[in-house]
């Protein structure tokens, strides 16, 4: 991704993050009044989740801003991992909230009490679902245009909000209209478990980024296929990939005919780079040039040739 492309994408991600903050503030005020008015544990759980949404959205906003900063002398690969660090901070908060909600629900389950004015709580949850759905659609349009990992994670988190609000509606409806007073704390426990599962998934994604996990195999294959089809390329080895925030990085050793001049070999490298920029504009590519048959090390993990599958398919 070029510097101009990054500057164009970053404001879009910032807008999505700001929209997330505004939505969280609106829902926090709405659900806060509803939780106080109804006394529902499920609504309290939904309120706590929205409070975390606000904090998560603020952290996401900061993470997107920091991750979008250009590389500097101390951070030559940029600041993209700020998003993963922010995600781990969110995970700690979500886990603490899940434990608190679960405990509150267990206490309420031992002596269940009917909720007050369940119709009001149901109406609030319906409004919350509609507002969240609008935010999800907007975020997805931004994700499609920018590929921002931070906004993608925020989108997944707000998808869970739709389910949480649906759970609140179910709990209040069963309590009010079926007389099942135990439904509210049971749904509260379910919400706590859902939050815990979400924390686990978020931590897994963040750790993968911090540990420089390779791209999925399908993405690696699609990238190499473009390079392997370029004229003059004789092989690719030591192919490595990683992701940092909204930015992808790929590096590999590229083999060419050993009899070529430096200038001719350089032209082939530039052709490969141009082809990869056209097909994968958001990937920063680093290519090391080798003469055909050159071996850098005896480590098979490093030296594995990744191109034979495509050499017979050139057009």
C-alpha positions in Angstrom: 0.0 0.0 0.0 1.4 3.4 -0.9 1.6 6.3 1.5 -1.2 8.1 -0.5 -3.4 5.1 -0.3 -2.9 4.8 3.5 -3.7 8.5 3.9 -7.0 8.0 2.0 -8.0 4.9 4.0 -7.2 6.2 7.4 -9.8 9.0 7.5 -12.5 6.4 6.5 -11.5 4.1 9.4 -11.5 7.1 11.7 -15.0 8.0 10.7 -16.2 4.5 11.4 -14.5 4.6 14.8 -16.1 7.9 15.6 -19.5 6.6 14.5 -19.0 3.6 16.9 -18.2 6.0 19.8 -21.3 8.0 19.1 -23.5 4.9 18.9 -22.1 3.6 22.2 -22.8 6.9 24.0 -26.4 6.8 22.8 -27.0 3.2 23.8 -25.3 3.7 27.1 -27.7 6.5 28.1 -30.7 4.6 26.8 -29.9 1.3 28.5 -28.8 3.0 31.7 -32.2 4.4 32.2 -33.8 1.1 31.2 -31.8 -0.9 33.6 -32.6 1.5 36.5 -36.3 1.6 35.5 -36.8 -2.2 35.1 -34.3 -3.7 37.5 -33.5 -6.4 35.0 -30.3 -8.4 35.3 -30.3 -9.1 31.6 -30.7 -5.4 30.9 -27.9 -4.7 33.4 -25.7 -7.2 31.5 -26.5 -5.5 28.2 -25.8 -2.1 29.8 -22.4 -3.3 31.0 -21.6 -4.7 27.6 -22.5 -1.3 26.1 -20.2 0.4 28.6 -17.5 -1.9 27.4 -18.5 -1.1 23.8 -17.9 2.6 24.6 -14.5 1.9 26.1 -13.6 -0.5 23.3 -14.7 2.1 20.7 -12.5 4.7 22.3 -9.6 2.4 22.3 -10.3 1.4 18.7 -10.4 5.1 17.8 -7.0 5.6 19.4 -5.7 2.4 17.9 -6.8 3.3 14.4 -5.2 6.8 14.8 -1.9 5.4 16.1 -1.8 2.5 13.7 -2.3 4.9 10.8 0.8 6.9 11.7 3.5 6.5 9.1 6.7 4.6 9.9 9.3 6.6 11.7 12.9 6.2 12.8 12.0 4.0 15.8 9.1 2.1 14.1 10.3 1.2 10.6 7.4 -1.2 10.0 4.8 1.4 11.1 2.5 1.3 14.2 -0.1 -1.2 13.0 0.3 -3.5 16.1 -1.2 -0.7 18.2 -4.5 -2.2 17.2 -3.6 -5.6 18.6 -2.4 -4.1 21.9 -5.6 -2.2 22.2 -7.6 -5.4 21.6 -5.8 -7.1 24.5 -6.7 -4.2 26.8 -10.3 -4.7 25.7 -10.1 -8.4 26.4 -9.1 -7.8 30.0 -12.1 -5.4 30.5 -14.6 -7.8 28.8 -13.4 -10.7 31.0 -13.8 -8.7 34.2 -17.3 -7.6 33.1 -18.4 -11.1 32.3 -17.3 -12.4 35.7 -19.2 -9.5 37.5 -22.4 -10.1 35.4 -22.2 -13.8 36.0 -21.9 -13.4 39.7 -24.7 -10.9 39.9 -26.9 -13.2 37.9 -26.1 -16.2 40.2 -27.1 -14.1 43.2 -30.3 -13.0 41.5 -31.1 -16.6 40.5 -31.1 -17.7 44.2 -33.9 -15.3 44.9 -35.5 -14.2 41.6 -37.7 -11.1 41.5 -40.1 -10.0 38.8 -38.8 -7.1 36.7 -40.7 -3.8 36.5 -42.2 -2.5 33.3 -40.8 -5.1 31.0 -42.6 -3.6 28.0 -40.3 -0.5 28.4 -37.2 -2.7 28.5 -38.3 -4.6 25.4 -38.9 -1.3 23.6 -35.4 -0.1 24.5 -33.9 -3.3 23.2 -35.7 -3.1 19.9 -34.4 0.5 19.4 -30.9 -0.7 20.3 -31.1 -3.5 17.7 -32.2 -1.1 15.0 -29.5 1.5 15.8 -26.8 -1.2 16.0 -27.9 -2.7 12.7 -27.4 0.7 11.0 -23.9 1.0 12.5 -23.0 -2.6 11.3 -24.0 -1.7 7.7 -21.9 1.5 7.8 -18.9 -0.3 9.3 -19.0 -3.1 6.7 -18.9 -0.5 3.9 -15.8 1.0 5.5 -14.2 -2.5 6.0 -14.8 -3.3 2.3 -13.0 -0.2 1.3 -10.1 -0.1 3.8 -9.7 -3.7 5.2 -9.1 -2.2 8.7 -8.6 -5.0 11.2 -9.6 -2.7 14.1 -13.0 -1.8 12.5 -13.5 -5.4 11.6 -13.1 -6.4 15.2 -15.4 -3.6 16.3 -18.0 -4.9 13.8 -17.8 -8.4 15.2 -18.3 -7.0 18.7 -21.4 -5.0 17.7 -22.8 -8.1 16.0 -22.8 -9.7 19.4 -24.7 -6.7 20.7 -27.6 -7.6 18.4 -27.8 -11.1 20.0 -27.4 -9.7 23.5 -30.3 -7.3 23.0 -32.4 -10.2 21.5 -31.6 -12.1 24.7 -32.8 -9.2 26.8 -36.1 -9.2 24.9 -36.5 -12.9 25.5 -35.7 -12.7 29.2 -38.1 -9.8 29.8 -40.9 -11.4 27.7 -40.7 -14.7 29.6 -40.6 -12.9 32.9 -43.5 -10.5 32.2 -45.8 -12.6 30.1 -45.0 -16.2 31.1 -44.3 -15.5 34.8 -40.9 -17.2 34.6 -39.0 -15.0 37.1 -35.9 -17.2 36.7 -35.6 -16.4 33.0 -33.9 -13.0 33.7 -31.0 -14.3 35.7 -30.6 -17.3 33.4 -30.3 -14.9 30.4 -27.9 -12.9 32.5 -25.6 -15.9 32.9 -25.9 -16.6 29.2 -24.8 -13.1 28.4 -21.8 -13.5 30.8 -20.8 -16.7 29.0 -21.2 -14.9 25.6 -18.9 -12.1 26.7 -16.3 -14.6 27.9 -16.3 -16.3 24.6 -16.0 -13.0 22.8 -13.0 -12.1 25.0 -11.3 -15.4 24.1 -11.8 -14.9 20.3 -10.6 -11.3 20.5 -7.5 -12.3 22.5 -6.7 -15.1 19.9 -6.8 -12.6 17.0 -4.7 -10.1 18.8 -2.1 -12.6 19.8 -1.9 -13.9 16.2 -1.0 -10.4 15.1 1.6 -9.9 17.8 3.1 -13.3 17.1 3.3 -12.5 13.3 1.2 -15.5 12.3 1.3 -16.3 8.6 -1.6 -15.3 6.3 -4.3 -18.0 5.7 -3.1 -20.6 3.1 -5.6 -19.4 0.5 -4.3 -15.8 0.7 -0.7 -16.9 0.5 -1.5 -19.1 -2.6 -3.3 -16.2 -4.4 -0.4 -13.9 -3.7 2.3 -16.3 -4.9 0.3 -17.2 -8.0 0.5 -13.6 -9.3 4.3 -13.5 -8.8 4.9 -16.9 -10.3 3.2 -16.0 -13.6 5.6 -13.1 -14.3 8.1 -13.7 -17.1 11.7 -14.3 -16.1 11.0 -15.6 -12.6 12.5 -19.0 -12.0 11.5 -19.7 -8.4 10.4 -18.2 -5.0 11.6 -19.4 -1.6 11.7 -18.1 1.9 8.2 -16.7 1.5 7.1 -15.0 4.7 3.9 -13.0 5.5 2.5 -11.1 8.5 -0.2 -8.6 9.3 0.1 -5.5 11.4 -3.2 -3.7 12.0 -4.7 -2.8 8.6 -1.4 -3.4 6.9 -0.1 -6.7 5.3 3.6 -7.4 4.7 5.1 -10.1 2.4 8.7 -10.8 1.7 10.5 -13.5 -0.3 13.6 -14.5 -2.2 13.1 -14.5 -6.0 15.3 -16.5 -8.4 16.2 -15.5 -11.9 18.6 -16.8 -14.5 22.2 -16.5 -13.2 23.5 -15.2 -16.5 21.4 -12.1 -16.5 22.9 -8.7 -16.0 22.1 -6.8 -12.8 20.0 -4.3 -14.8 18.0 -7.1 -16.5 17.4 -8.9 -13.2 16.3 -5.6 -11.7 13.7 -5.1 -14.5 12.2 -8.5 -13.7 11.9 -7.7 -10.0 10.2 -4.4 -10.8 7.7 -6.2 -13.1 6.9 -8.6 -10.3 6.4 -5.7 -7.9 4.1 -3.9 -10.3 2.0 -7.0 -10.8 1.7 -7.5 -7.0 0.7 -3.9 -6.4 -2.1 -4.2 -8.9 -3.5 -7.4 -7.5 -2.7 -6.7 -3.8 -2.5 -2.9 -3.3 -2.6 -3.1 0.5 0.4 -5.3 0.8 3.9 -4.0 1.4 6.4 -6.2 -0.5 10.1 -6.8 0.1 11.9 -8.9 -2.6 15.4 -10.3 -2.3 17.0 -11.3 -5.6 18.9 -14.6 -6.0 20.6 -16.4 -8.9 18.7 -19.6 -9.9 19.8 -22.5 -7.7 21.3 -20.4 -5.0 20.9 -21.8 -1.5 21.1 -19.5 1.5 20.7 -22.0 4.3 19.9 -25.7 4.8 16.8 -24.9 6.8 13.9 -26.4 4.8 11.3 -24.1 6.4 13.2 -21.2 5.0 14.3 -22.6 1.6 11.0 -24.3 0.5 10.2 -23.4 -3.1 6.6 -22.3 -3.3 6.3 -21.9 -7.1 6.3 -25.3 -8.8 2.6 -25.7 -8.8 2.1 -22.6 -11.0 5.0 -22.8 -13.4 3.0 -25.0 -15.8 0.1 -22.5 -15.8 1.8 -19.4 -17.2 -0.1 -17.4 -19.8 
